[in-house]
Amino acid sequence: RAGMLIPARTTVVTTLSKRGDRGVEPLAASALLQMAGRAGRRGIDERGNVLLCRSAWESAPDAARLLARPADPIESNFC
């Protein structure tokens, strides 16, 4: 994981994929939801903004499909 834990009004997601244990994988809907949830500063901003970019190898329809997908089910590892 990489990133900065600072409050920001706008979150920028620069690609629709990520590097994982099996190479480059599509971004999961729940991962996008978590990143988007970082937008907006608690107690300061009424709402946050998310800018979703794509690489040259990803299409606008790929982005639309990602945005339309429901979040993945949550599985607990504590049971």
C-alpha positions in Angstrom: 0.0 0.0 0.0 1.1 3.5 -0.7 -0.5 6.8 -0.1 -0.8 9.7 2.2 -3.3 10.0 5.1 -4.1 13.7 4.8 -7.5 15.4 4.5 -8.3 16.5 1.0 -11.4 17.9 -0.7 -10.6 16.0 -4.0 -9.3 12.5 -4.5 -7.6 11.6 -7.8 -7.7 7.9 -8.9 -5.1 7.7 -11.7 -5.8 4.3 -13.2 -8.5 1.6 -13.3 -6.1 -1.1 -12.3 -3.5 -1.9 -9.6 -0.5 -4.1 -9.2 -1.4 -7.2 -7.1 0.1 -10.6 -6.3 -0.9 -11.9 -9.7 0.4 -8.9 -11.7 -1.7 -6.0 -12.9 -5.4 -6.5 -11.9 -8.5 -4.5 -12.5 -9.5 -2.2 -9.6 -12.3 -3.8 -7.5 -15.4 -1.7 -7.0 -14.9 -1.8 -3.2 -11.4 -0.5 -3.6 -12.6 2.4 -5.7 -15.4 3.1 -3.1 -12.8 3.2 -0.3 -10.5 5.6 -2.2 -13.5 7.8 -3.2 -14.6 7.8 0.5 -11.3 9.7 1.3 -12.6 12.8 -0.6 -13.9 15.6 1.6 -12.6 17.0 4.8 -14.7 16.1 7.9 -16.3 19.2 9.4 -15.0 21.5 6.6 -16.4 20.3 3.3 -20.1 19.5 2.7 -19.0 17.1 0.0 -15.9 15.7 -1.7 -14.9 15.3 -5.3 -13.4 12.3 -7.0 -11.5 12.5 -10.3 -11.3 9.1 -12.0 -8.6 8.8 -14.7 -7.7 5.9 -17.0 -4.5 4.8 -18.7 -4.0 4.5 -22.4 -4.9 0.8 -22.1 -8.2 1.4 -20.4 -11.3 2.6 -22.1 -14.2 4.9 -21.1 -16.6 2.0 -21.2 -14.2 0.2 -18.7 -14.5 3.2 -16.4 -18.3 3.2 -16.7 -18.6 -0.5 -15.9 -16.4 0.0 -12.8 -18.6 2.9 -11.6 -21.8 0.9 -12.2 -20.6 -2.2 -10.3 -21.9 -2.7 -6.7 -19.3 -2.9 -4.0 -17.9 -6.3 -3.3 -19.3 -8.2 -0.3 -17.3 -7.8 2.9 -15.7 -10.9 4.3 -14.5 -10.9 7.9 -11.2 -12.7 8.8 -12.1 -12.6 12.5 -14.5 -15.5 12.5 
